[in-house]
Amino acid sequence: MQYLSISDSENFIADAFQAVNVPRADARVVAKLMVQSDLAGADGHGLFRLPAYIKRIRAGGINLQPNIHIERDQGATALVNGDNALGHLVMNKAVEIALEKVKKHSVCWVGSHYGNHSGAASVYVRKLAEQGYIGIYMAVGNANHMAPWGGIDLLLSTNPIAIAVPSGNSPMVLLDIATTVAAYGKVKLAAQKGESIPEGWMIDRKGQALTDPQKSGEGSLLPIGGYKGYGLAVMIGLLAGTLNNAAVGKDTVDFNAHHDLITNTGQTIIAVDPTAFGDQEQFIQRVVTLVEDLKNSSKLPGVNQIRVPGEGAAKTMTERMLTGIPISNQLLEALNACAKECGIATLDL
C-alpha cells in the first residue's frame, strides 16, 4: 500500500476538476470535502470517486455554473435547490444554512433536491458537531441496489443515515451507516481490487448468496437487520427524497450508468442545539459518562475492547493525518488514467 499526503490529495483532486472547467474555488471546496471522506476511512467515497465525477462532468451531467439557492424558507426549515451542482457544494451550502438557522431557532431541518453524490455522510454531521450541535443526515443513494424485503425489483438504494453528537474534548459519538449490510462503494472497491465480497452482502435474483462483485448488477444488496433495515431505507427515502421533491424509487437515476442525466438527489440535514434542553457542559458530561460506561462494561470471552460509534473513524483520521491516504495499485492506476484524460500531472508514489 502506498500513501498520498492530505495536501497532495486535495491538490490532485482540485487540479483534475479545474481541468474540466470547475471554477477554482468550487474545486478546492469539493477536494477538501472528498478527502474528509478518505480521512474518516470511507474509502469508497473519496479519491476513489474522482474518475466517476470527472466522467459525469465530461458527459454534461453536472452543472458547473450552478445557482445553489433556498427555494423555500419557512421558520426553522428550508428547501435548497442544488441546481444540479456537484453534490459536495450542495451539502456544504445546506450545512451553512443549518448553522445559521440552528443559532436562531435551536433546531432546524434543511432539505435539498437537485443535488448529486456528495461523499460520506459523516463529513456533514461532523461539521455540525464540531460547532457543538447534534447533526443528523439522511440521503437517497444515487442508484437503486436493493429490492424490497422479499422482492427482486431494485427500488431502493443504500439510503444512508448519519448522526453526530458532540462530546467536548473527547471524540464525538458518530454513527454513519448505509441501510444495507454494505455500502455499494465497498462492492465497487472489491471489484476494482479483484476481490470477492462476503456472503451476506448481496443475493442474486434466486435469493442465493452473490460473492462476485463483478456480477453485482445481477443482484441486490441486503438490508441491515432484515425487514427492519428495509423499513428504515423506505422511511429515509420518504424524508430525504419524497419530502424534498427529489428522485426516489423508480425515479432514481443510476449515476454509474447514466452520466449525462440529472439525478435530482435528495438529502436532509438536521441540527439541534443541546442548550435548548439544558446546560451544555452537563450534557457533554452525560455523553462522556455513557461512553465510559459502555467502554468499561464487561466483555464477552475473546473480546479485547468495546467500541462506540465513531471511535474507529476517529482513530483512522488521526492515523491518516500523519501517514496520508492509502492508495492501492488499482486505485493509483485509475487515478493516473483520469489524470491523463484531464491533462494534469500523474501521481508518482
Secondary structure per residue as TSV (DSSP state, phi and psi in degrees):
chain	resnum	aa	ss	phi	psi
A	1	M	-	360.0	134.6
A	2	Q	E	-107.0	165.1
A	3	Y	E	-130.8	143.6
A	4	L	E	-119.9	127.4
A	5	S	-	-61.3	160.4
A	6	I	H	-60.5	-47.0
A	7	S	H	-65.6	-40.9
A	8	D	H	-66.5	-35.2
A	9	S	H	-63.6	-48.0
A	10	E	H	-64.1	-41.1
A	11	N	H	-66.3	-39.6
A	12	F	H	-63.9	-45.7
A	13	I	H	-62.9	-47.1
A	14	A	H	-62.2	-40.8
A	15	D	H	-62.7	-41.0
A	16	A	H	-64.0	-43.0
A	17	F	H	-65.9	-43.3
A	18	Q	H	-64.3	-30.4
A	19	A	H	-66.0	-23.0
A	20	V	T	-109.1	26.9
A	21	N	T	77.0	20.6
A	22	V	-	-75.6	129.1
A	23	P	-	-53.1	143.1
A	24	R	H	-54.1	-46.8
A	25	A	H	-61.6	-42.9
A	26	D	H	-65.7	-40.2
A	27	A	H	-61.2	-40.3
A	28	R	H	-68.1	-41.0
A	29	V	H	-61.9	-49.1
A	30	V	H	-64.2	-40.8
A	31	A	H	-59.3	-45.6
A	32	K	H	-63.4	-41.7
A	33	L	H	-69.4	-36.7
A	34	M	H	-63.3	-42.4
A	35	V	H	-67.6	-28.9
A	36	Q	H	-60.4	-34.4
A	37	S	H	-63.8	-45.8
A	38	D	H	-63.1	-40.8
A	39	L	H	-60.6	-35.7
A	40	A	T	-80.4	-2.2
A	41	G	T	90.9	4.9
A	42	A	-	-86.6	70.0
A	43	D	T	-65.2	-18.5
A	44	G	T	-82.5	0.8
A	45	H	T	-123.5	-1.2
A	46	G	T	-106.2	-118.4
A	47	L	G	-53.1	-34.3
A	48	F	G	-54.3	-32.6
A	49	R	G	-83.8	-11.1
A	50	L	H	-55.2	-49.3
A	51	P	H	-57.5	-38.1
A	52	A	H	-67.6	-40.1
A	53	Y	H	-63.5	-43.5
A	54	I	H	-62.9	-40.9
A	55	K	H	-61.7	-40.2
A	56	R	H	-66.3	-41.0
A	57	I	H	-63.5	-45.9
A	58	R	H	-62.5	-31.6
A	59	A	T	-82.0	-4.6
A	60	G	T	85.6	14.7
A	61	G	-	-83.8	-4.6
A	62	I	S	-125.5	137.7
A	63	N	-	-85.8	114.8
A	64	L	S	-88.5	-7.0
A	65	Q	S	-126.6	59.4
A	66	P	-	-79.0	156.4
A	67	N	-	-111.2	81.9
A	68	I	-	-74.8	118.4
A	69	H	E	-147.3	162.1
A	70	I	E	-79.8	117.0
A	71	E	E	-85.9	-36.8
A	72	R	E	-136.8	137.1
A	73	D	E	-138.7	115.9
A	74	Q	E	-144.2	102.7
A	75	G	T	59.2	-120.5
A	76	A	T	-87.5	9.9
A	77	T	E	-122.8	156.8
A	78	A	E	-155.9	150.0
A	79	L	E	-118.0	120.8
A	80	V	E	-97.3	132.1
A	81	N	E	-98.7	114.2
A	82	G	-	-79.4	-8.7
A	83	D	T	53.0	34.9
A	84	N	T	58.7	34.6
A	85	A	-	-79.8	170.7
A	86	L	-	-53.2	132.0
A	87	G	H	-57.5	-34.5
A	88	H	H	-62.1	-36.3
A	89	L	H	-67.9	-37.9
A	90	V	H	-65.5	-48.0
A	91	M	H	-70.9	-31.8
A	92	N	H	-62.0	-41.1
A	93	K	H	-66.6	-40.8
A	94	A	H	-61.9	-39.9
A	95	V	H	-66.8	-40.2
A	96	E	H	-59.8	-43.0
A	97	I	H	-66.0	-40.8
A	98	A	H	-61.9	-40.3
A	99	L	H	-64.7	-37.6
A	100	E	H	-66.5	-44.3
A	101	K	H	-74.2	-36.1
A	102	V	H	-68.7	-30.7
A	103	K	H	-66.3	-30.2
A	104	K	H	-89.7	-38.9
A	105	H	H	-112.3	-5.5
A	106	S	S	73.5	-18.3
A	107	V	E	-151.7	147.4
A	108	C	E	-153.5	158.5
A	109	W	E	-133.5	114.8
A	110	V	E	-119.1	116.7
A	111	G	E	-102.1	161.1
A	112	S	E	-144.5	150.8
A	113	H	E	-138.3	172.6
A	114	Y	E	54.6	42.3
A	115	G	E	-103.3	-164.7
A	116	N	-	-147.0	178.0
A	117	H	-	-52.8	132.7
A	118	S	-	-127.2	19.5
A	119	G	S	84.7	-158.9
A	120	A	-	-69.6	138.1
A	121	A	T	-62.1	-32.4
A	122	S	H	-59.8	-28.4
A	123	V	H	-56.9	-38.4
A	124	Y	H	-87.4	-37.6
A	125	V	H	-71.8	-28.9
A	126	R	H	-61.2	-39.5
A	127	K	H	-59.5	-37.2
A	128	L	H	-74.3	-44.2
A	129	A	H	-65.1	-32.6
A	130	E	T	-64.2	-22.0
A	131	Q	T	-95.9	6.5
A	132	G	T	93.0	5.8
A	133	Y	-	-104.6	154.7
A	134	I	E	-80.4	132.5
A	135	G	E	-120.7	138.7
A	136	I	E	-131.1	134.3
A	137	Y	E	-132.4	139.0
A	138	M	E	-138.4	149.2
A	139	A	E	-152.9	155.2
A	140	V	-	-91.1	125.2
A	141	G	-	-62.4	161.1
A	142	N	S	-88.7	17.1
A	143	A	S	-169.6	143.4
A	144	N	-	-83.5	117.4
A	145	H	-	-125.6	7.4
A	146	M	B	-133.3	136.3
A	147	A	-	-89.8	157.4
A	148	P	-	-60.8	154.4
A	149	W	T	-56.5	116.7
A	150	G	T	92.3	-2.2
A	151	G	-	-110.4	-178.5
A	152	I	-	-127.4	-10.6
A	153	D	S	-78.7	128.2
A	154	L	-	-78.8	98.2
A	155	L	-	-118.3	-3.6
A	156	L	B	-131.3	155.7
A	157	S	-	-106.9	-169.7
A	158	T	-	-72.3	-15.3
A	159	N	-	30.2	78.5
A	160	P	-	-75.8	157.9
A	161	I	E	-136.6	139.9
A	162	A	E	-135.2	141.7
A	163	I	E	-135.6	129.8
A	164	A	E	-123.8	132.0
A	165	V	E	-122.1	122.8
A	166	P	-	-67.0	149.0
A	167	S	-	-140.8	41.7
A	168	G	T	64.7	-128.4
A	169	N	T	-82.3	-8.1
A	170	S	S	-85.2	159.1
A	171	P	-	-57.8	134.8
A	172	M	-	-61.2	151.4
A	173	V	E	-85.6	119.0
A	174	L	E	-139.3	118.9
A	175	L	E	-107.2	129.1
A	176	D	E	-138.8	105.0
A	177	I	E	-136.3	149.2
A	178	A	-	-83.4	159.5
A	179	T	S	-86.3	3.6
A	180	T	B	-104.2	159.8
A	181	V	S	-55.5	-38.1
A	182	A	S	-135.5	143.0
A	183	A	-	-68.2	148.1
A	184	Y	H	-64.2	-25.9
A	185	G	H	-59.7	-33.9
A	186	K	H	-68.8	-34.2
A	187	V	H	-66.1	-42.5
A	188	K	H	-66.1	-37.4
A	189	L	H	-62.6	-43.4
A	190	A	H	-63.1	-39.6
A	191	A	H	-63.9	-41.0
A	192	Q	H	-63.6	-36.7
A	193	K	H	-86.7	-4.4
A	194	G	T	72.8	26.0
A	195	E	-	-101.6	159.6
A	196	S	-	-87.0	165.3
A	197	I	-	-110.2	152.0
A	198	P	-	-66.1	151.8
A	199	E	T	-62.9	141.7
A	200	G	T	104.0	-11.4
A	201	W	S	-84.7	-44.6
A	202	M	E	-139.7	156.2
A	203	I	E	-129.9	156.9
A	204	D	E	-89.0	-174.4
A	205	R	T	-71.6	-6.3
A	206	K	T	-102.2	3.2
A	207	G	S	85.7	10.1
A	208	Q	-	-92.5	152.1
A	209	A	E	-59.5	136.6
A	210	L	E	-115.5	120.4
A	211	T	-	-118.1	-3.6
A	212	D	-	-97.0	106.9
A	213	P	G	-63.8	-19.4
A	214	Q	G	-67.8	-18.7
A	215	K	G	-105.8	18.7
A	216	S	G	-60.8	-27.1
A	217	G	G	-66.4	-15.0
A	218	E	G	-94.6	-1.6
A	219	G	E	-130.0	-170.7
A	220	S	E	-130.9	135.0
A	221	L	E	-66.9	147.4
A	222	L	-	-94.0	141.9
A	223	P	B	-75.7	154.0
A	224	I	T	-67.9	141.6
A	225	G	T	62.7	28.1
A	226	G	T	62.3	-130.7
A	227	Y	H	-65.3	-22.4
A	228	K	H	-68.6	-41.4
A	229	G	H	-65.8	-37.2
A	230	Y	H	-60.4	-45.8
A	231	G	H	-63.1	-39.0
A	232	L	H	-65.2	-40.7
A	233	A	H	-61.7	-39.9
A	234	V	H	-62.7	-46.7
A	235	M	H	-67.0	-38.3
A	236	I	H	-64.6	-38.7
A	237	G	I	-59.7	-38.2
A	238	L	I	-70.0	-40.7
A	239	L	I	-79.5	-33.2
A	240	A	I	-98.4	-23.1
A	241	G	I	-106.3	-69.2
A	242	T	I	-57.5	-47.6
A	243	L	T	-60.4	-34.1
A	244	N	T	-91.9	7.6
A	245	N	T	56.1	43.5
A	246	A	-	-112.4	170.2
A	247	A	-	-70.7	138.1
A	248	V	-	-157.7	155.1
A	249	G	G	64.7	-132.7
A	250	K	G	-63.0	-22.1
A	251	D	G	-81.6	-10.5
A	252	T	-	-64.5	131.8
A	253	V	-	-98.2	128.7
A	254	D	-	-77.1	103.8
A	255	F	T	-72.5	-11.6
A	256	N	T	-78.8	-26.2
A	257	A	T	-104.9	-26.0
A	258	H	-	-124.9	85.6
A	259	H	T	-72.3	-18.6
A	260	D	T	-98.9	-6.6
A	261	L	S	-90.8	149.7
A	262	I	-	-76.7	124.3
A	263	T	-	-82.4	-25.2
A	264	N	-	49.7	54.0
A	265	T	E	-69.8	134.8
A	266	G	E	-105.2	135.4
A	267	Q	E	-142.2	155.9
A	268	T	E	-138.3	135.2
A	269	I	E	-125.7	132.9
A	270	I	E	-122.6	136.9
A	271	A	E	-127.3	139.3
A	272	V	E	-131.6	132.2
A	273	D	-	-91.9	113.2
A	274	P	G	-58.8	-25.2
A	275	T	G	-68.2	-13.2
A	276	A	G	-70.2	-14.3
A	277	F	S	-116.5	0.7
A	278	G	S	151.5	-172.2
A	279	D	-	-66.7	133.3
A	280	Q	H	-61.3	-46.2
A	281	E	H	-65.6	-37.2
A	282	Q	H	-66.5	-37.8
A	283	F	H	-62.5	-47.0
A	284	I	H	-58.6	-42.9
A	285	Q	H	-63.7	-36.5
A	286	R	H	-67.3	-37.1
A	287	V	H	-63.5	-48.8
A	288	V	H	-61.5	-41.0
A	289	T	H	-60.6	-45.4
A	290	L	H	-62.4	-43.9
A	291	V	H	-60.2	-44.7
A	292	E	H	-65.2	-39.9
A	293	D	H	-62.6	-41.5
A	294	L	H	-64.8	-46.3
A	295	K	H	-70.5	-28.8
A	296	N	T	-94.5	4.3
A	297	S	S	-73.5	164.3
A	298	S	-	-64.6	142.4
A	299	K	-	-109.1	152.4
A	300	L	-	-70.2	158.1
A	301	P	T	-56.9	133.8
A	302	G	T	87.6	-5.7
A	303	V	-	-94.0	124.3
A	304	N	-	-84.3	-36.4
A	305	Q	-	-154.0	153.0
A	306	I	-	-102.8	126.8
A	307	R	-	-107.4	160.8
A	308	V	-	-118.2	158.8
A	309	P	T	-55.6	130.6
A	310	G	T	96.9	-15.1
A	311	E	H	-65.2	-42.8
A	312	G	H	-64.7	-42.3
A	313	A	H	-64.6	-39.1
A	314	A	H	-63.9	-41.0
A	315	K	H	-66.1	-43.6
A	316	T	H	-62.3	-41.0
A	317	M	H	-63.1	-42.7
A	318	T	H	-61.5	-44.4
A	319	E	H	-65.1	-45.0
A	320	R	H	-74.5	-23.1
A	321	M	H	-63.3	-26.8
A	322	L	H	-92.3	-45.4
A	323	T	H	-89.0	-25.5
A	324	G	-	99.4	-172.2
A	325	I	E	-90.8	127.4
A	326	P	E	-68.7	134.5
A	327	I	E	-125.9	113.2
A	328	S	-	-74.2	163.8
A	329	N	H	-59.5	-38.4
A	330	Q	H	-67.4	-42.0
A	331	L	H	-67.3	-40.8
A	332	L	H	-59.1	-42.3
A	333	E	H	-62.5	-43.1
A	334	A	H	-66.8	-40.2
A	335	L	H	-68.1	-39.3
A	336	N	H	-71.0	-32.8
A	337	A	H	-64.3	-39.7
A	338	C	H	-64.7	-41.1
A	339	A	H	-61.6	-42.8
A	340	K	H	-63.9	-38.9
A	341	E	H	-64.5	-35.3
A	342	C	H	-85.5	-11.7
A	343	G	T	76.4	29.9
A	344	I	-	-114.9	169.7
A	345	A	-	-64.3	137.3
A	346	T	-	-79.4	165.7
A	347	L	-	-86.0	133.4
A	348	D	-	-121.1	92.9
A	349	L	-	-101.1	360.0
